Amino acid sequence: MSRLGDDELSLVLKWVYDQNDRKSFSQVCKQWLRVEGLSRLSLRIFISDPHLEFVAKTCPRLRVLNLNLRKALEEFDEVDGISGFEDVGNDGVSALANGCRNLTKALLRKRRNVGNIAVISLVSFCKNLTSLDLGRCNLVDDQAVEAIGCSNSIRVLNLEACSLITDHGLAVLATGFISRSLKKLVLAECDRITDSGVSMLKHMCCLEELNLAECGPKITYSGGLAVSSLLSLKKLNLAWLINLSDVTVNAIAKHCVNLVAIDLTGFTEGHCTRQRTQNVDSNGNASAYQHVLSIAPALNDNTRVLEKAFCRIEFVSNQGKVLMLFKIVGGGSWRHHSMEKQK
């Protein structure tokens, strides 16, 4: 077989479809490895703990670690039929934190083996850490949050779908050193938290962005009232919190005077649904909507209605941004997104 040239081996390899068989083919010798590489149309590269340990030894000045996954490893397994890969976990992240103490950003979204030990190591060794993304790291719980609460440098914290986090974790965040530095907090889909935990967030005097979307029915109007006391809030996501009420919306409108973006998707009882009006003049002026716009006073700058069907209202801020709230067809809710103002 060693006398076969690359062309002949390529013809043979065309009939090998199974990924495991192709892997075995590439391990025969260097020539076969080269031919398999030349014919490959797709490549999947993952990182393991030994890789991170190597990085820790060779890149001590590293500042940004981005290990975010767009898809979970299980989804890759379904596509290519290869499973059993040992994803990076506590040992690798801990080694990296110890060796790269200048880290300012650690992005670990969807890393299924990353748990409390990794988070504690990051917070303990990396004193300049400003951004930590643990979204959908299912092993992270209140123990990790306790360590995070001791940090005085983290400004952005993403705990999306960390379903083991409870009110205790929120209390630690609200009363720890981190409460003096945190600007953005994502708690979407953390369905164990309740009004009790959310009420503690009122102590976070620097918080500008808060995401509580889909946190479940345990957050009600009283938790919403506590959120309204966060006077520094600029962006707020309360999507699909079905037990909020008009009381919550009115409180937000009254107190959150710096608000520039709010998401009330799934909100069917609220102020901005019941009190909308159909009195729009021929020029599309939105004066009749001003009572609706009280939901976000900072949005009232240069307002105009774009569609008379009440599907879209455009808000132009002083910063030249176009902010839009979309009416969700069939429901009583508004969704926000922003884009640069078109000239």
N, C-alpha and C positions, 0 to 999 in steps of 0.2 A: 504493500500500500504506500510505502514511502516514496515510490517512484512516480506516483500520480502527481501531476502538476496542479497548479491552483485552479485552472479552468475546469479540469476533470472533477476536482473536489467540489467546486461550486455547483456543478451539475448534479452531483450526488446530494448535496445539501439542500437543493431546491425541493427534494422529496421528503425532507425532514421538517415536520410542522410542530411537533411537540416541543415546548420550551425546555423541558428537562432533558430531552434527547439532544437538543442543540447544545445545551450546556455540557453534556457528556462528550459530544463531538469536539468541542473546543478544548477539552482537557487532554486530548490524546497527545498532542505535541504542539510546538510553536507554530508550525506551518498551518495546522488545522485551526488553531486559535486565530491566526491571521485571516484565514479564509472565512471563518464564521463572522469575524468582525466586518469584513468587506461586504458581506451579504446582508448584514443586519439593517433592518428598517426602523426599529424602535429600540430604545434603551431606557431602562429603569435603574436609577442610582439612588440608593438610600444610605443613610449614615448610621453607624452603630457606636456603642460606647468606646471601643478601642480607637475609632476614628477621632472622637472628641478628645480622648486622652492624648492622642498624638498632636492635635491642634493646640491643646493646653501647653504642651512642651515647646512647640515651635512658633507659636504666635502669642507671646505674652502681652503684647500691646493691643490686642483685639478690643474693639469698642462696641461693635454691633454683632450680635449673634441672631441670625434669622433662620430658624428651623421650622417655621410655619408650614403646615401641610394644607393644601386646598382640599384634598380628599383624604379620608381615613385610609390607612393601609389596607383595610379589608376591601375597600372599593378597588384598589389596584389588584388585589388578589383575584377578584372576580373577573377582571379584564384579561389578565395574562396567565391565570391558572397557577401562579407560583405563590406558595404560602410558606409560613414558618420563619419568615425573616425576623430577626431579633432587633426591634427598633431601639433607638437611643432611649436611655432611661436615667434613673437617679445617679448611677455610678459615673456615666459620661458627663452629665451636666455638672455634677459636683466637682469632678476633676477639672473641668473647664473653668468653673467659678474660682477654684483655688489657684489655677495657673494664670487666669486672665482677669485680674482684679480691677482693671480699668473699664470693664463693661459698663455701657450706659443703656443699652437696649438688649433685652432678651425676649425673643419671640418664639414661643413653643406651642403654638396652636395645634390641637389635635394629636399631640404626642401622647399616646395611650399609656406609656410606661413612666411618664414623668409624674412624680408624686411629691409628697411633703419633703422628703430628704433633699431632693433637687432644689426646691424652692427655698428651703431654709439655708442651704449652702449659698445660693445666689445672693440672698439678702445679707448674709453674714459676711461674705468675702467682698462683694462688689458694692462698696459704699457710695459710688457715684451713679448707681442704677436709677434711671429716670423713667423708663418704660418697660413694663412687664406684661406680656400677653400669655395667659394661661387658658385661653378659650378652649373649652371641650377637653381639658385635661381631667379625665373623670376620677383620678385618684386624689386630686387636691381637695383637702377639707379644711376645717377650722384650725387645725394645727399649723398648717402652712400660712393661713391668714394671720394667725397670731404673730408669726415671724415677720410677715409683711408689715403689720401694724407698727413694728418697731423701727421701720425705715423712715428717715426724714428727707429722702431725696426723690422718691418715686412720685411722678406727676401723672402718669397714665397707667391705669390698672384694668386689665380685661379678665374678668372671671366668668365670661359667658358659658352657660350650661355646665358649670362646676356644681353639680347637683347635690354634693355632700355638704356644701356650705349652708350654715344655719344663721339664726339671729345672733348667736354668740359671736360668729365671725364678723358680722356687721358692727356689733358693739365694739369689738376690738379696733376695727378700722376707724370708727368714729371718735374713739377716745385715745388712740395711740398717736405717736409722733407723726405718722403719715397724714393725719387729718390736717396738718399745717401746710402740707405741700401738694396733696392730691388735687389735680384739676379735672381729670376725667375718670369716671368709674362706670364700668359695664357689668351689670348683674343680670342681663337678659337670660331667661330660662332657668334661673336659680329658684326652683319651685319649692324649696323648704323655708324660704324666708317669709316672714309675716309682717303685720303692721308694727309689731314690737321692734323688730330689727330695723325696719325702714325708718321708724321714728327716731332712732339713734343718729341717723345720717344728718339731722339738723345741726349737729355740732361741727360738721365739716364746712367751715366758713369760707374755704377757698374753692370749693367745688363749682366748676363751670359747666360740665357735661355729665348727665346721669341717664343711664339706660336701664329701665326696669321692665322692658317688654317681655310679655309672656311669662311673668313670674308666678302666675297662678291666682286662684281666687282668695288666697289668704291675705292679699293686699287689698284693703278696702278704702273707704273715704277717709278714715282716720290716718292711715299711712300717707294718703295723698295730701292731707292737711299738713303733715309734718314736712313733706317735700316742698310745699309752698313757702315754708319759712327759710328755704335756701335762697337768700336774696341775690347771691352771686351767680345763680344759674343762667346760662345762655342757651343751652340745648337740653331738651328733655324728651325722653321717649317713654310713653306710658301705653304703648300699643297692647291691645288685648288684655288689659286689666279690667275684667268685666264687672268688677264690684266697685269701681269708682262711681262717683255721683256728681251732680251739679255742684254740690258743695265744694268738691275738690277743684273743679274747673274755675269756679268763681274765686276761690282762694288764690289759685295760681295767677289768675288775671289781676288780682289786686296787689299781690306782693312781689311777683317775679317780674319786676319792671325791666330787667336786662335781657329778658328772653327774646331770642331771635329765631328759634326753631323748636317746634313741638310736634310730636307724632301721637295722634289719638286714634289710630286705626283700631276699629272694633268697638269704638266708644259710641254706644247707641242711645244713651240717655241724656247726654250732656247739653250744656249751654249753647254751644256753637251749632248744634243740630236743631234744637227746638225753636230758637229765636232767629233763625235766618229769615230774610225777607225777600220779596220778589220785586220791590220797587227800585228798578234800575232804569236810569234815564237813557235817552237815545244816544248819548255820547259814551255810554259805558262807565259813567262815574260811579264810585262805590260809596258815596256818602251814606246811603242807607245801610251799609254793612258795618258802620263804625262800632255798633254795640257788639257785633260778632268779633271784630278785631280786638276787642278788649282782652281777648284770651292771650294776646302777646303784644303789649303796648309798643315794644320796640319795632314792631312790624308796620306800624301805622304811617310810616314815611312814604309819601308819594304812591298811594294805593290806587289801583284801577282794576275793574273787572274785565277779564279777557273773554269770558264766555257767559252768555246770558242764561245758559242751562245750569248755572251754579256748579259746574264741574271743576272750575279752576279760578283762582284769584291770584294775581301777581302782586308781590310786594318788592319795592326797590329800596334798599337800605342806603344810608349815607355813604357806605363803603363801596357803592357801585355794584353790589351783588343783587341778583334777582332771586328772591325767595318765593317759592310757590307752595301753596297748600292744595292738595287734590282731594276732591270729594270722592269717596269710594262708592261706586254705583251699587245701589241696593242696601247700603248701610248708612249709618249716621256718623261717619268718621272722616277725619282729614289727615292726609299724609303729606309730609314736607320733604322737599329736596331743594338744593340750591345750585345755581350755575352762574357763570359770569354774565353780566349784563351785555346784551347784544347791541352793537352800535348801528 
